[in-house]
Amino acid sequence: MSGVLLFIHIVVCLLLVIIVLLQSGKSADLAGAFGGYGSQSTFGPRGTATLLSKITTTLAILFMVTSLLLQVLQARKNRSGSVLPGGERPAATQPLEPGTPASQPQGESGG
């Protein structure tokens, strides 16, 4: 399951890069080259959503969903709660033996 999801994620990433690079900029006309917007609207020229912009939106949503699913699968795989290999707890969090002072590390004697 994780391998298939990772493959889908990589394909979505590559397609997203290609589709974004195929799109022209917001002000790709001659007026945009000189700082103008070509129309007098408040937020600049805005046309209908093209097929490339719809594909970009869909791929971006798929990218976010596959990223979250991969993270959830990885978290379930490593349920130990440790970042160390093998899921071992560090020595500082292991409980002390009865009678051992908390200020001295185990195995050392004072003095």
Backbone atoms as SQL, in Angstrom:
CREATE TABLE atoms (id INTEGER PRIMARY KEY, chain TEXT, resi INTEGER, resn TEXT, atom TEXT, x REAL, y REAL, z REAL);
INSERT INTO atoms VALUES
  (1, 'A', 1, 'MET', 'N', 0.831, -1.196, 0.000),
  (2, 'A', 1, 'MET', 'CA', 0.000, 0.000, 0.000),
  (3, 'A', 1, 'MET', 'C', 0.873, 1.257, 0.000),
  (4, 'A', 2, 'SER', 'N', 1.884, 1.245, 0.831),
  (5, 'A', 2, 'SER', 'CA', 2.757, 2.410, 0.929),
  (6, 'A', 2, 'SER', 'C', 3.546, 2.624, -0.361),
  (7, 'A', 3, 'GLY', 'N', 3.974, 1.542, -0.995),
  (8, 'A', 3, 'GLY', 'CA', 4.721, 1.654, -2.237),
  (9, 'A', 3, 'GLY', 'C', 3.881, 2.208, -3.376),
  (10, 'A', 4, 'VAL', 'N', 2.621, 1.763, -3.452),
  (11, 'A', 4, 'VAL', 'CA', 1.715, 2.268, -4.481),
  (12, 'A', 4, 'VAL', 'C', 1.428, 3.743, -4.247),
  (13, 'A', 5, 'LEU', 'N', 1.209, 4.109, -3.003),
  (14, 'A', 5, 'LEU', 'CA', 0.932, 5.506, -2.663),
  (15, 'A', 5, 'LEU', 'C', 2.148, 6.392, -2.956),
  (16, 'A', 6, 'LEU', 'N', 3.330, 5.888, -2.685),
  (17, 'A', 6, 'LEU', 'CA', 4.547, 6.648, -2.986),
  (18, 'A', 6, 'LEU', 'C', 4.717, 6.838, -4.495),
  (19, 'A', 7, 'PHE', 'N', 4.398, 5.799, -5.273),
  (20, 'A', 7, 'PHE', 'CA', 4.476, 5.903, -6.735),
  (21, 'A', 7, 'PHE', 'C', 3.482, 6.955, -7.239),
  (22, 'A', 8, 'ILE', 'N', 2.265, 6.929, -6.736),
  (23, 'A', 8, 'ILE', 'CA', 1.258, 7.924, -7.125),
  (24, 'A', 8, 'ILE', 'C', 1.726, 9.325, -6.751),
  (25, 'A', 9, 'HIS', 'N', 2.309, 9.469, -5.580),
  (26, 'A', 9, 'HIS', 'CA', 2.795, 10.768, -5.115),
  (27, 'A', 9, 'HIS', 'C', 3.886, 11.312, -6.045),
  (28, 'A', 10, 'ILE', 'N', 4.802, 10.465, -6.454),
  (29, 'A', 10, 'ILE', 'CA', 5.883, 10.900, -7.338),
  (30, 'A', 10, 'ILE', 'C', 5.342, 11.292, -8.708),
  (31, 'A', 11, 'VAL', 'N', 4.396, 10.507, -9.229),
  (32, 'A', 11, 'VAL', 'CA', 3.796, 10.832, -10.528),
  (33, 'A', 11, 'VAL', 'C', 3.053, 12.161, -10.447),
  (34, 'A', 12, 'VAL', 'N', 2.308, 12.380, -9.359),
  (35, 'A', 12, 'VAL', 'CA', 1.577, 13.641, -9.174),
  (36, 'A', 12, 'VAL', 'C', 2.566, 14.807, -9.097),
  (37, 'A', 13, 'CYS', 'N', 3.672, 14.625, -8.408),
  (38, 'A', 13, 'CYS', 'CA', 4.685, 15.688, -8.302),
  (39, 'A', 13, 'CYS', 'C', 5.241, 16.064, -9.672),
  (40, 'A', 14, 'LEU', 'N', 5.594, 15.066, -10.457),
  (41, 'A', 14, 'LEU', 'CA', 6.156, 15.336, -11.782),
  (42, 'A', 14, 'LEU', 'C', 5.130, 16.007, -12.698),
  (43, 'A', 15, 'LEU', 'N', 3.887, 15.511, -12.677),
  (44, 'A', 15, 'LEU', 'CA', 2.845, 16.129, -13.497),
  (45, 'A', 15, 'LEU', 'C', 2.566, 17.562, -13.063),
  (46, 'A', 16, 'LEU', 'N', 2.589, 17.809, -11.763),
  (47, 'A', 16, 'LEU', 'CA', 2.339, 19.158, -11.256),
  (48, 'A', 16, 'LEU', 'C', 3.418, 20.121, -11.733),
  (49, 'A', 17, 'VAL', 'N', 4.657, 19.701, -11.706),
  (50, 'A', 17, 'VAL', 'CA', 5.755, 20.548, -12.181),
  (51, 'A', 17, 'VAL', 'C', 5.587, 20.846, -13.672),
  (52, 'A', 18, 'ILE', 'N', 5.267, 19.822, -14.449),
  (53, 'A', 18, 'ILE', 'CA', 5.119, 20.008, -15.896),
  (54, 'A', 18, 'ILE', 'C', 3.950, 20.934, -16.219),
  (55, 'A', 19, 'ILE', 'N', 2.808, 20.740, -15.564),
  (56, 'A', 19, 'ILE', 'CA', 1.622, 21.554, -15.842),
  (57, 'A', 19, 'ILE', 'C', 1.850, 23.008, -15.433),
  (58, 'A', 20, 'VAL', 'N', 2.521, 23.225, -14.310),
  (59, 'A', 20, 'VAL', 'CA', 2.786, 24.602, -13.877),
  (60, 'A', 20, 'VAL', 'C', 3.727, 25.298, -14.857),
  (61, 'A', 21, 'LEU', 'N', 4.712, 24.582, -15.358),
  (62, 'A', 21, 'LEU', 'CA', 5.641, 25.185, -16.312),
  (63, 'A', 21, 'LEU', 'C', 4.999, 25.451, -17.673),
  (64, 'A', 22, 'LEU', 'N', 3.953, 24.725, -18.009),
  (65, 'A', 22, 'LEU', 'CA', 3.267, 24.942, -19.283),
  (66, 'A', 22, 'LEU', 'C', 2.383, 26.190, -19.276),
  (67, 'A', 23, 'GLN', 'N', 1.963, 26.618, -18.097),
  (68, 'A', 23, 'GLN', 'CA', 1.052, 27.751, -18.008),
  (69, 'A', 23, 'GLN', 'C', 1.784, 29.067, -18.259),
  (70, 'A', 24, 'SER', 'N', 1.051, 30.002, -18.841),
  (71, 'A', 24, 'SER', 'CA', 1.621, 31.332, -19.021),
  (72, 'A', 24, 'SER', 'C', 1.335, 32.156, -17.773),
  (73, 'A', 25, 'GLY', 'N', 2.090, 33.217, -17.599),
  (74, 'A', 25, 'GLY', 'CA', 1.911, 34.062, -16.433),
  (75, 'A', 25, 'GLY', 'C', 0.603, 34.821, -16.467),
  (76, 'A', 26, 'LYS', 'N', 0.266, 35.464, -15.356),
  (77, 'A', 26, 'LYS', 'CA', -0.988, 36.199, -15.258),
  (78, 'A', 26, 'LYS', 'C', -0.991, 37.406, -16.199),
  (79, 'A', 27, 'SER', 'N', 0.131, 38.054, -16.347),
  (80, 'A', 27, 'SER', 'CA', 0.236, 39.216, -17.237),
  (81, 'A', 27, 'SER', 'C', 1.224, 38.904, -18.350),
  (82, 'A', 28, 'ALA', 'N', 0.861, 37.956, -19.189),
  (83, 'A', 28, 'ALA', 'CA', 1.781, 37.515, -20.230),
  (84, 'A', 28, 'ALA', 'C', 1.627, 38.310, -21.514),
  (85, 'A', 29, 'ASP', 'N', 0.710, 39.262, -21.570),
  (86, 'A', 29, 'ASP', 'CA', 0.524, 40.041, -22.788),
  (87, 'A', 29, 'ASP', 'C', 1.486, 41.226, -22.813),
  (88, 'A', 30, 'LEU', 'N', 1.368, 42.045, -23.820),
  (89, 'A', 30, 'LEU', 'CA', 2.270, 43.173, -23.995),
  (90, 'A', 30, 'LEU', 'C', 2.107, 44.213, -22.879),
  (91, 'A', 31, 'ALA', 'N', 0.884, 44.416, -22.406),
  (92, 'A', 31, 'ALA', 'CA', 0.657, 45.386, -21.337),
  (93, 'A', 31, 'ALA', 'C', 1.335, 44.943, -20.034),
  (94, 'A', 32, 'GLY', 'N', 1.383, 43.646, -19.789),
  (95, 'A', 32, 'GLY', 'CA', 2.037, 43.130, -18.588),
  (96, 'A', 32, 'GLY', 'C', 3.532, 43.350, -18.599),
  (97, 'A', 33, 'ALA', 'N', 4.108, 43.410, -19.777),
  (98, 'A', 33, 'ALA', 'CA', 5.547, 43.628, -19.883),
  (99, 'A', 33, 'ALA', 'C', 5.942, 45.028, -19.419),
  (100, 'A', 34, 'PHE', 'N', 5.010, 45.987, -19.537),
  (101, 'A', 34, 'PHE', 'CA', 5.298, 47.369, -19.142),
  (102, 'A', 34, 'PHE', 'C', 4.637, 47.754, -17.824),
  (103, 'A', 35, 'GLY', 'N', 4.152, 46.772, -17.083),
  (104, 'A', 35, 'GLY', 'CA', 3.589, 47.057, -15.774),
  (105, 'A', 35, 'GLY', 'C', 2.097, 47.300, -15.764),
  (106, 'A', 36, 'GLY', 'N', 1.453, 47.300, -16.894),
  (107, 'A', 36, 'GLY', 'CA', 0.009, 47.505, -16.945),
  (108, 'A', 36, 'GLY', 'C', -0.726, 46.192, -16.851),
  (109, 'A', 37, 'TYR', 'N', -2.008, 46.260, -16.583),
  (110, 'A', 37, 'TYR', 'CA', -2.811, 45.048, -16.467),
  (111, 'A', 37, 'TYR', 'C', -3.717, 44.839, -17.668),
  (112, 'A', 38, 'GLY', 'N', -3.848, 45.803, -18.546),
  (113, 'A', 38, 'GLY', 'CA', -4.651, 45.630, -19.729),
  (114, 'A', 38, 'GLY', 'C', -6.126, 45.907, -19.526),
  (115, 'A', 39, 'SER', 'N', -6.576, 45.999, -18.303),
  (116, 'A', 39, 'SER', 'CA', -7.965, 46.347, -18.031),
  (117, 'A', 39, 'SER', 'C', -8.011, 47.166, -16.758),
  (118, 'A', 40, 'GLN', 'N', -9.141, 47.776, -16.513),
  (119, 'A', 40, 'GLN', 'CA', -9.258, 48.682, -15.367),
  (120, 'A', 40, 'GLN', 'C', -9.925, 48.032, -14.169),
  (121, 'A', 41, 'SER', 'N', -9.967, 46.723, -14.104),
  (122, 'A', 41, 'SER', 'CA', -10.594, 46.068, -12.954),
  (123, 'A', 41, 'SER', 'C', -9.697, 46.198, -11.722),
  (124, 'A', 42, 'THR', 'N', -10.278, 45.994, -10.576),
  (125, 'A', 42, 'THR', 'CA', -9.563, 46.199, -9.321),
  (126, 'A', 42, 'THR', 'C', -8.401, 45.233, -9.136),
  (127, 'A', 43, 'PHE', 'N', -8.624, 43.966, -9.404),
  (128, 'A', 43, 'PHE', 'CA', -7.595, 42.965, -9.146),
  (129, 'A', 43, 'PHE', 'C', -6.921, 42.471, -10.421),
  (130, 'A', 44, 'GLY', 'N', -6.986, 43.216, -11.488),
  (131, 'A', 44, 'GLY', 'CA', -6.315, 42.836, -12.721),
  (132, 'A', 44, 'GLY', 'C', -7.203, 41.961, -13.586),
  (133, 'A', 45, 'PRO', 'N', -6.704, 41.588, -14.746),
  (134, 'A', 45, 'PRO', 'CA', -7.507, 40.786, -15.660),
  (135, 'A', 45, 'PRO', 'C', -7.733, 39.388, -15.100),
  (136, 'A', 46, 'ARG', 'N', -8.944, 38.922, -15.219),
  (137, 'A', 46, 'ARG', 'CA', -9.258, 37.583, -14.719),
  (138, 'A', 46, 'ARG', 'C', -10.164, 36.904, -15.729),
  (139, 'A', 47, 'GLY', 'N', -9.665, 35.870, -16.337),
  (140, 'A', 47, 'GLY', 'CA', -10.443, 35.144, -17.322),
  (141, 'A', 47, 'GLY', 'C', -11.069, 33.910, -16.700),
  (142, 'A', 48, 'THR', 'N', -11.730, 33.133, -17.532),
  (143, 'A', 48, 'THR', 'CA', -12.309, 31.886, -17.051),
  (144, 'A', 48, 'THR', 'C', -11.187, 30.895, -16.775),
  (145, 'A', 49, 'ALA', 'N', -11.486, 29.932, -15.929),
  (146, 'A', 49, 'ALA', 'CA', -10.485, 28.929, -15.580),
  (147, 'A', 49, 'ALA', 'C', -10.225, 28.033, -16.786),
  (148, 'A', 50, 'THR', 'N', -8.987, 27.958, -17.183),
  (149, 'A', 50, 'THR', 'CA', -8.618, 27.121, -18.320),
  (150, 'A', 50, 'THR', 'C', -8.458, 25.682, -17.871),
  (151, 'A', 51, 'LEU', 'N', -8.301, 24.804, -18.838),
  (152, 'A', 51, 'LEU', 'CA', -8.110, 23.392, -18.530),
  (153, 'A', 51, 'LEU', 'C', -6.831, 23.188, -17.716),
  (154, 'A', 52, 'LEU', 'N', -5.769, 23.933, -18.051),
  (155, 'A', 52, 'LEU', 'CA', -4.510, 23.785, -17.310),
  (156, 'A', 52, 'LEU', 'C', -4.650, 24.225, -15.857),
  (157, 'A', 53, 'SER', 'N', -5.425, 25.277, -15.609),
  (158, 'A', 53, 'SER', 'CA', -5.594, 25.718, -14.220),
  (159, 'A', 53, 'SER', 'C', -6.434, 24.721, -13.422),
  (160, 'A', 54, 'LYS', 'N', -7.406, 24.079, -14.064),
  (161, 'A', 54, 'LYS', 'CA', -8.200, 23.049, -13.378),
  (162, 'A', 54, 'LYS', 'C', -7.358, 21.825, -13.061),
  (163, 'A', 55, 'ILE', 'N', -6.503, 21.450, -14.009),
  (164, 'A', 55, 'ILE', 'CA', -5.609, 20.312, -13.773),
  (165, 'A', 55, 'ILE', 'C', -4.621, 20.639, -12.656),
  (166, 'A', 56, 'THR', 'N', -4.131, 21.870, -12.627),
  (167, 'A', 56, 'THR', 'CA', -3.196, 22.292, -11.571),
  (168, 'A', 56, 'THR', 'C', -3.858, 22.199, -10.204),
  (169, 'A', 57, 'THR', 'N', -5.095, 22.667, -10.105),
  (170, 'A', 57, 'THR', 'CA', -5.817, 22.602, -8.827),
  (171, 'A', 57, 'THR', 'C', -6.024, 21.162, -8.387),
  (172, 'A', 58, 'THR', 'N', -6.422, 20.307, -9.320),
  (173, 'A', 58, 'THR', 'CA', -6.646, 18.900, -8.995),
  (174, 'A', 58, 'THR', 'C', -5.354, 18.224, -8.550),
  (175, 'A', 59, 'LEU', 'N', -4.258, 18.483, -9.265),
  (176, 'A', 59, 'LEU', 'CA', -2.981, 17.873, -8.895),
  (177, 'A', 59, 'LEU', 'C', -2.465, 18.402, -7.560),
  (178, 'A', 60, 'ALA', 'N', -2.709, 19.668, -7.269),
  (179, 'A', 60, 'ALA', 'CA', -2.283, 20.224, -5.977),
  (180, 'A', 60, 'ALA', 'C', -3.044, 19.564, -4.835),
  (181, 'A', 61, 'ILE', 'N', -4.332, 19.340, -5.028),
  (182, 'A', 61, 'ILE', 'CA', -5.126, 18.663, -3.988),
  (183, 'A', 61, 'ILE', 'C', -4.652, 17.225, -3.817),
  (184, 'A', 62, 'LEU', 'N', -4.390, 16.533, -4.935),
  (185, 'A', 62, 'LEU', 'CA', -3.873, 15.163, -4.853),
  (186, 'A', 62, 'LEU', 'C', -2.508, 15.119, -4.164),
  (187, 'A', 63, 'PHE', 'N', -1.670, 16.107, -4.435),
  (188, 'A', 63, 'PHE', 'CA', -0.359, 16.180, -3.789),
  (189, 'A', 63, 'PHE', 'C', -0.494, 16.308, -2.271),
  (190, 'A', 64, 'MET', 'N', -1.402, 17.170, -1.824),
  (191, 'A', 64, 'MET', 'CA', -1.590, 17.346, -0.380),
  (192, 'A', 64, 'MET', 'C', -2.163, 16.091, 0.266),
  (193, 'A', 65, 'VAL', 'N', -3.125, 15.455, -0.402),
  (194, 'A', 65, 'VAL', 'CA', -3.742, 14.250, 0.152),
  (195, 'A', 65, 'VAL', 'C', -2.729, 13.114, 0.241),
  (196, 'A', 66, 'THR', 'N', -1.950, 12.905, -0.825),
  (197, 'A', 66, 'THR', 'CA', -0.964, 11.826, -0.776),
  (198, 'A', 66, 'THR', 'C', 0.145, 12.117, 0.233),
  (199, 'A', 67, 'SER', 'N', 0.501, 13.381, 0.408),
  (200, 'A', 67, 'SER', 'CA', 1.501, 13.736, 1.429),
  (201, 'A', 67, 'SER', 'C', 1.002, 13.387, 2.819),
  (202, 'A', 68, 'LEU', 'N', -0.246, 13.749, 3.104),
  (203, 'A', 68, 'LEU', 'CA', -0.814, 13.445, 4.419),
  (204, 'A', 68, 'LEU', 'C', -0.953, 11.941, 4.635),
  (205, 'A', 69, 'LEU', 'N', -1.397, 11.215, 3.608),
  (206, 'A', 69, 'LEU', 'CA', -1.540, 9.770, 3.755),
  (207, 'A', 69, 'LEU', 'C', -0.198, 9.081, 3.961),
  (208, 'A', 70, 'LEU', 'N', 0.832, 9.536, 3.269),
  (209, 'A', 70, 'LEU', 'CA', 2.166, 8.958, 3.479),
  (210, 'A', 70, 'LEU', 'C', 2.664, 9.222, 4.898),
  (211, 'A', 71, 'GLN', 'N', 2.376, 10.396, 5.422),
  (212, 'A', 71, 'GLN', 'CA', 2.790, 10.715, 6.796),
  (213, 'A', 71, 'GLN', 'C', 2.051, 9.851, 7.807),
  (214, 'A', 72, 'VAL', 'N', 0.759, 9.650, 7.590),
  (215, 'A', 72, 'VAL', 'CA', -0.029, 8.819, 8.505),
  (216, 'A', 72, 'VAL', 'C', 0.469, 7.374, 8.470),
  (217, 'A', 73, 'LEU', 'N', 0.735, 6.852, 7.276),
  (218, 'A', 73, 'LEU', 'CA', 1.249, 5.484, 7.177),
  (219, 'A', 73, 'LEU', 'C', 2.611, 5.350, 7.847),
  (220, 'A', 74, 'GLN', 'N', 3.469, 6.343, 7.702),
  (221, 'A', 74, 'GLN', 'CA', 4.780, 6.297, 8.342),
  (222, 'A', 74, 'GLN', 'C', 4.661, 6.369, 9.857),
  (223, 'A', 75, 'ALA', 'N', 3.738, 7.181, 10.349),
  (224, 'A', 75, 'ALA', 'CA', 3.550, 7.295, 11.802),
  (225, 'A', 75, 'ALA', 'C', 3.006, 5.994, 12.387),
  (226, 'A', 76, 'ARG', 'N', 2.119, 5.331, 11.660),
  (227, 'A', 76, 'ARG', 'CA', 1.593, 4.053, 12.145),
  (228, 'A', 76, 'ARG', 'C', 2.657, 2.960, 12.119),
  (229, 'A', 77, 'LYS', 'N', 3.570, 3.060, 11.159),
  (230, 'A', 77, 'LYS', 'CA', 4.647, 2.083, 11.058),
  (231, 'A', 77, 'LYS', 'C', 5.605, 2.204, 12.245),
  (232, 'A', 78, 'ASN', 'N', 5.866, 3.424, 12.693),
  (233, 'A', 78, 'ASN', 'CA', 6.784, 3.683, 13.810),
  (234, 'A', 78, 'ASN', 'C', 5.982, 4.068, 15.044),
  (235, 'A', 79, 'ARG', 'N', 5.272, 3.143, 15.620),
  (236, 'A', 79, 'ARG', 'CA', 4.435, 3.442, 16.785),
  (237, 'A', 79, 'ARG', 'C', 5.221, 3.526, 18.094),
  (238, 'A', 80, 'SER', 'N', 6.493, 3.227, 18.082),
  (239, 'A', 80, 'SER', 'CA', 7.251, 3.204, 19.327),
  (240, 'A', 80, 'SER', 'C', 7.369, 4.577, 19.968),
  (241, 'A', 81, 'GLY', 'N', 7.218, 5.625, 19.164),
  (242, 'A', 81, 'GLY', 'CA', 7.329, 6.969, 19.706),
  (243, 'A', 81, 'GLY', 'C', 8.765, 7.437, 19.828),
  (244, 'A', 82, 'SER', 'N', 9.695, 6.627, 19.355),
  (245, 'A', 82, 'SER', 'CA', 11.110, 6.964, 19.447),
  (246, 'A', 82, 'SER', 'C', 11.641, 7.318, 18.069),
  (247, 'A', 83, 'VAL', 'N', 12.589, 8.235, 18.029),
  (248, 'A', 83, 'VAL', 'CA', 13.237, 8.576, 16.774),
  (249, 'A', 83, 'VAL', 'C', 14.522, 7.792, 16.577),
  (250, 'A', 84, 'LEU', 'N', 14.887, 6.989, 17.559),
  (251, 'A', 84, 'LEU', 'CA', 16.100, 6.185, 17.474),
  (252, 'A', 84, 'LEU', 'C', 15.825, 4.904, 16.704),
  (253, 'A', 85, 'PRO', 'N', 16.821, 4.377, 15.989),
  (254, 'A', 85, 'PRO', 'CA', 16.627, 3.110, 15.279),
  (255, 'A', 85, 'PRO', 'C', 16.321, 1.989, 16.261),
  (256, 'A', 86, 'GLY', 'N', 15.384, 1.161, 15.938),
  (257, 'A', 86, 'GLY', 'CA', 15.029, 0.046, 16.810),
  (258, 'A', 86, 'GLY', 'C', 14.035, 0.416, 17.885),
  (259, 'A', 87, 'GLY', 'N', 13.657, 1.654, 17.982),
  (260, 'A', 87, 'GLY', 'CA', 12.657, 2.077, 18.957),
  (261, 'A', 87, 'GLY', 'C', 13.134, 2.014, 20.396),
  (262, 'A', 88, 'GLU', 'N', 14.438, 2.094, 20.628),
  (263, 'A', 88, 'GLU', 'CA', 14.966, 2.039, 21.992),
  (264, 'A', 88, 'GLU', 'C', 14.786, 3.380, 22.680),
  (265, 'A', 89, 'ARG', 'N', 14.570, 3.327, 23.974),
  (266, 'A', 89, 'ARG', 'CA', 14.469, 4.568, 24.737),
  (267, 'A', 89, 'ARG', 'C', 15.851, 5.012, 25.165),
  (268, 'A', 90, 'PRO', 'N', 16.089, 6.318, 25.198),
  (269, 'A', 90, 'PRO', 'CA', 17.376, 6.792, 25.698),
  (270, 'A', 90, 'PRO', 'C', 17.541, 6.471, 27.178),
  (271, 'A', 91, 'ALA', 'N', 18.790, 6.391, 27.623),
  (272, 'A', 91, 'ALA', 'CA', 19.073, 6.013, 29.004),
  (273, 'A', 91, 'ALA', 'C', 18.481, 6.998, 30.000),
  (274, 'A', 92, 'ALA', 'N', 18.339, 8.262, 29.633),
  (275, 'A', 92, 'ALA', 'CA', 17.845, 9.266, 30.567),
  (276, 'A', 92, 'ALA', 'C', 16.376, 9.053, 30.919),
  (277, 'A', 93, 'THR', 'N', 15.623, 8.374, 30.071),
  (278, 'A', 93, 'THR', 'CA', 14.202, 8.188, 30.368),
  (279, 'A', 93, 'THR', 'C', 13.910, 6.819, 30.971),
  (280, 'A', 94, 'GLN', 'N', 14.928, 5.958, 31.111),
  (281, 'A', 94, 'GLN', 'CA', 14.691, 4.660, 31.720),
  (282, 'A', 94, 'GLN', 'C', 14.533, 4.834, 33.228),
  (283, 'A', 95, 'PRO', 'N', 13.635, 4.085, 33.838),
  (284, 'A', 95, 'PRO', 'CA', 13.436, 4.225, 35.284),
  (285, 'A', 95, 'PRO', 'C', 14.672, 3.787, 36.064),
  (286, 'A', 96, 'LEU', 'N', 14.923, 4.472, 37.172),
  (287, 'A', 96, 'LEU', 'CA', 16.071, 4.154, 38.016),
  (288, 'A', 96, 'LEU', 'C', 15.738, 2.978, 38.916),
  (289, 'A', 97, 'GLU', 'N', 16.760, 2.250, 39.298),
  (290, 'A', 97, 'GLU', 'CA', 16.574, 1.146, 40.229),
  (291, 'A', 97, 'GLU', 'C', 16.310, 1.713, 41.619),
  (292, 'A', 98, 'PRO', 'N', 15.570, 1.003, 42.435),
  (293, 'A', 98, 'PRO', 'CA', 15.310, 1.505, 43.795),
  (294, 'A', 98, 'PRO', 'C', 16.607, 1.705, 44.570),
  (295, 'A', 99, 'GLY', 'N', 16.718, 2.802, 45.268),
  (296, 'A', 99, 'GLY', 'CA', 17.887, 3.098, 46.076),
  (297, 'A', 99, 'GLY', 'C', 18.962, 3.873, 45.331),
  (298, 'A', 100, 'THR', 'N', 18.817, 4.097, 44.039),
  (299, 'A', 100, 'THR', 'CA', 19.801, 4.848, 43.266),
  (300, 'A', 100, 'THR', 'C', 19.430, 6.321, 43.317),
  (301, 'A', 101, 'PRO', 'N', 20.369, 7.188, 43.742),
  (302, 'A', 101, 'PRO', 'CA', 20.048, 8.618, 43.772),
  (303, 'A', 101, 'PRO', 'C', 19.837, 9.153, 42.359),
  (304, 'A', 102, 'ALA', 'N', 18.929, 10.080, 42.236),
  (305, 'A', 102, 'ALA', 'CA', 18.581, 10.618, 40.925),
  (306, 'A', 102, 'ALA', 'C', 19.680, 11.514, 40.358),
  (307, 'A', 103, 'SER', 'N', 20.560, 12.085, 41.218),
  (308, 'A', 103, 'SER', 'CA', 21.585, 13.014, 40.752),
  (309, 'A', 103, 'SER', 'C', 22.783, 12.302, 40.146),
  (310, 'A', 104, 'GLN', 'N', 22.998, 11.015, 40.444),
  (311, 'A', 104, 'GLN', 'CA', 24.145, 10.279, 39.918),
  (312, 'A', 104, 'GLN', 'C', 23.694, 9.321, 38.827),
  (313, 'A', 105, 'PRO', 'N', 24.413, 9.272, 37.715),
  (314, 'A', 105, 'PRO', 'CA', 24.089, 8.285, 36.686),
  (315, 'A', 105, 'PRO', 'C', 24.300, 6.883, 37.213),
  (316, 'A', 106, 'GLN', 'N', 23.600, 5.928, 36.611),
  (317, 'A', 106, 'GLN', 'CA', 23.738, 4.543, 37.054),
  (318, 'A', 106, 'GLN', 'C', 25.129, 4.032, 36.740),
  (319, 'A', 107, 'GLY', 'N', 25.673, 3.219, 37.607),
  (320, 'A', 107, 'GLY', 'CA', 26.966, 2.616, 37.393),
  (321, 'A', 107, 'GLY', 'C', 28.129, 3.432, 37.931),
  (322, 'A', 108, 'GLU', 'N', 27.915, 4.673, 38.294),
  (323, 'A', 108, 'GLU', 'CA', 28.999, 5.505, 38.838),
  (324, 'A', 108, 'GLU', 'C', 28.846, 5.607, 40.342),
  (325, 'A', 109, 'SER', 'N', 29.943, 5.660, 41.020),
  (326, 'A', 109, 'SER', 'CA', 29.901, 5.853, 42.456),
  (327, 'A', 109, 'SER', 'C', 30.481, 7.217, 42.780),
  (328, 'A', 110, 'GLY', 'N', 29.906, 7.850, 43.762),
  (329, 'A', 110, 'GLY', 'CA', 30.377, 9.182, 44.135),
  (330, 'A', 110, 'GLY', 'C', 31.628, 9.108, 44.987),
  (331, 'A', 111, 'GLY', 'N', 32.436, 10.149, 44.852),
  (332, 'A', 111, 'GLY', 'CA', 33.515, 10.256, 45.794),
  (333, 'A', 111, 'GLY', 'C', 34.843, 10.249, 45.334);
